[in-house]
Amino acid sequence: MPGALDGITVLDLSRVVAGPTCAMMLGDLGADVIKVERPSTGDDARAWGPPFRGTESAYYLGLNRNKRSLTLDLKSERGRDILLELAADADVLVENFRTGTTERMGISYDDLRAINPGLVYCSVSGYGRTGPDADRPGYDFVIQGRGGFMSITGERDGPPMKVGLPVIDVLAALNAAVGILAALYHRSITGEGQFLDVSLLDAEVSSLVNPGSNFLIGGSIPGRWGNANPNIVPYQAVKAKDKWFTIAVGNNTQFARLCSALGAPEMASDPRFASNAKRVENRGALVEAMFAHLKERPAAEWLAILRREDVPADPIQDISEVFADPQVLAREMLVTIPHPTLGEVRSAGSALKLSETPVHYTRHPPLLGEHTEEILASLGHTQGQISALRKEGVV
């Protein structure tokens, strides 16, 4: 069964997380993704470990399936010429060089549009290609602080805290993928490509949702709430007799069911807790009463009761438990891909579930330069020419 993006060629010139994640999503959807890497070192993420499997880092392996790897020295004139050959027939290019770099290398959007007007060119950067900080490097961690996430993450009286994964990179990757798909649709109508300017900071600010709106509408500066929610109560981590789990009550009906499950149905009619606004106002009293009941039973018993009462609640699982979770496995969120040197590689599956064009895991995360000869041969280069390019250090 063909993928949704069968026939689309993507040049992935990006490194580390955001760009490679975006390109991997396009590969999962069926695009032919050519990962263009520096000879000898390749993607920075290849060195980000331990852990490693053989010579491959777990970091790299998790972000680069469904790609072919071509090593190419883009600083050399010959390397640039080869990229231009590829770009002439490509549909999409993803890059995350610092502002001004592609212009100096002669591979900017304007350079490539001249030979391929239909090219969708996606530039991913920390701060965007305009504004006073356009030329600064940006990694997920520093952007988490800059864009507000760290000010609202952590315990109320604790220090600023980052999210436990590179969430801004992932958000930027999603924005980039959505933008690319929109641009491809526009091209299908007009024949014209376009330039996409995707920034990590923009991705973060656009994702501030209720904390951002709380400030913009209410005027107060949001702070840290730990595992609680500033706008909804109870919507937090709770402690049972043995361990913590989560409860999320989004309306009065669910609150009444929670009270019934706790064996305290009278709480639902208590004027202090009669509406969400009242529950937010009287948060301390409600949480204290709730915890008094919860400490009487272990978490597993409470979760069974809450499930019967149709109250949203779940265990707090570590990563090993996540990848053994029956629901996660049923949704095919753990995939195993054959690998030429490692035997196989396990990774988190795609969250995209399409009925007619499902995702496929057809290519392992490539070895550095694994497909260089194959790709150059497809451009018409002879074996002798390829050997000469290797001697010159171009590939």
Secondary structure, 3 states (H helix, E strand, C coil): CCCCCCCCEEEECCCCCHHHHHHHHHHHCCCEEEEEECCCCCCHHHHCCCCEECCEEHHHHCCCCCCEEEECCCCCHHHHHHHHHHHHHCCEEEECCCCCHHHHHCCCHHHHHCCCCCCEEEEEECCCCCCCCCCCCCCHHHHHHHCCHHHCCCCCCCCCCCCCCCHHHHHHHHHHHHHHHHHHHHHHHHCCCEEEEEEHHHHHHHCCHHHHHHHHHHCCCCCCCCCCCCCCCCEEEEECCCCEEEEECCCHHHHHHHHHHCCCHHHHHCHHHCCHHHHHHCHHHHHHHHHHHHCCCCHHHHHHHHHHCCCCEEECCCHHHHCCCHHHHHCCCEEEEEECCCEEEEEECCCCCCCCCCCCCCCCCCCCCCCHHHHHHHCCCCHHHHHHHHHHCCC
